Amino acid sequence: MKKGILGVFLGIVLIALTSTAFSGQEKPRIGVLRFTNQTHAGWWSGSMGYELQDLLASELASTKAFQVLERKEIDAVLQEQDFGASGRIDPKTKAALGKIKGAKYLVSGTVTAFETQTAGTGGGFSVGGFSFGGRKDKAYMAVDVKVIDTETGEIVDNRTIEASSEATGVRIGANIGFASGSLGNYQKTPTGKAIRACIIEISEYLVCSLTKGRDDPCMEAYAQKESKRRERTKGVIELE
């Protein structure tokens, strides 16, 4: 009887110690920089870099794998170093209770490719400047992602993330250009879906790379995607 009670007690203690060990593991502190753009995408506007910054920060926070900073004013690694030198952040973790939380990593994203394609599906016609008929819209987007160590300024990881989306439906509309606007204006379009898919893919990659490690099996899938991307980009990227 005593042995049984002792065994149960030891089991409870072991579970408690294990839970404490796991809960004590520090989540990587990460900050997201304002996105930049190297394309001529019509949807890009002055505020879009901040909108994508917020979108990725929210996506990273939802994974529960990081401690995500929500400082929109982070524009360069030197700013993090300045914060650390100022004494406003604890030197051990660059984060102190009641003080500004510092990031171990900063993530930068640059939109390096964006393409759209619209193809008719037959049966379409135009009358008086208006078009009637079916169409298939496609969107492709690529983002160069860099992970920067805030203490050294070193790029510790980089990857090109791609995503695409398409929609097929009946079109009734005026033959006018594709207007620019905020991200919300594209939420249900192939453009918006490609943007969202790219953000999710970036988030999933960072979880794999920064929390599971470069030797984790999850990295193999990204290695294969990178290999395929390199093969495609030997020539001009075309939507299929």
C-alpha angles and dihedrals in degrees: 000000000000090000090052093051091046091051092051090048093050090047092054091048091050092050091048092050091047092049091049091051093051094044089049093059109112116236113224112263108229137179130194122221125214110278119245130207132222097174135081093238111161093219094060114105136167094273097042094092090059093044092054090045090055092043093055092044090053092047092050091048091052091059090064087216097107143042098235123205117220099201110132092188095071103113104152143014090249090066089060090049090049091052090052093049092048093068092236090112127056108256095222100057100004084237128088130179110267092014135092110289113236127213127238089199135028120203121210125191128195122186101225102168136025127166135171129192131188120193129180118237095206136272095065127140139169130228125181096341094315125108127214125189147062127310142174118222122198132184130190127189135180127191126191107219124198128185113207127197104227095209097053103020088231121146100236097178138013134177140164110233120199134191137170138188138185139191132194123200150118116295127209112167150108120284096247134131125277105266124223123234146133122315092260090066090066099043097117098032128094087251093056092044092050090050092049092046090051092051092050091048091051090050093049091048093052091050089053097043102039103033105028098034137240091277095056116114089241089074092064092072091053091047089056092048090050091051091052091047092053091051092051095046093056083087133021113306111242129183112245 
